[in-house]
Each structure stands twice: as structure tokens, then as C-alpha cells.
């Protein structure tokens, strides 16, 4: 099971600046690591459908259309801080 306490604090603050929920922040962290929806679902003990829904919400909030664009937006935000 994923241990939130071991997450990257800087990553979390950047995601918060982008108005992402805690769960969306977790999922974006795993997307940035290159994990698939299925891998994330297994790790977080959620369904693949739930991960896909969170991913779509991330895309909407960041106004992007792909996983790589979402990670880019996160990295761009990090450079601004």
C-alpha cells in the first residue's frame, strides 16, 4: 500500500498550487513516475475506472490532453516557485 507520508513535499505543494485534490496529487505523482493506470490502481487499491476518472479530472483542471502534458504543467509550475 502507498504511504502518503513518504511522498515528495515539494511535489505536493506544486500540485496544490494547481488546485488538485490530495488524491489527484497522488495519482499525478505516479503518472510522473511512468506508472500505468492499472499499476496505480493496484498500488492504491482502487479500480482502474476510478484512476481514469481522477486522471480526466487532472487533465481538465490543468487544461491538458495527455499524461506528458500534465507532468509538464507540474514541472513548469515548479519552476515558477
Secondary structure, DSSP 8 states (H G I E B T S, - for coil): ---GGGS-HHHHHHHHHTT--HHHHHHHHHHHTT--HHHHHHHHT--HHHHHHHHHHHHHHHT-SSHHHHHHHHHHHHHH-
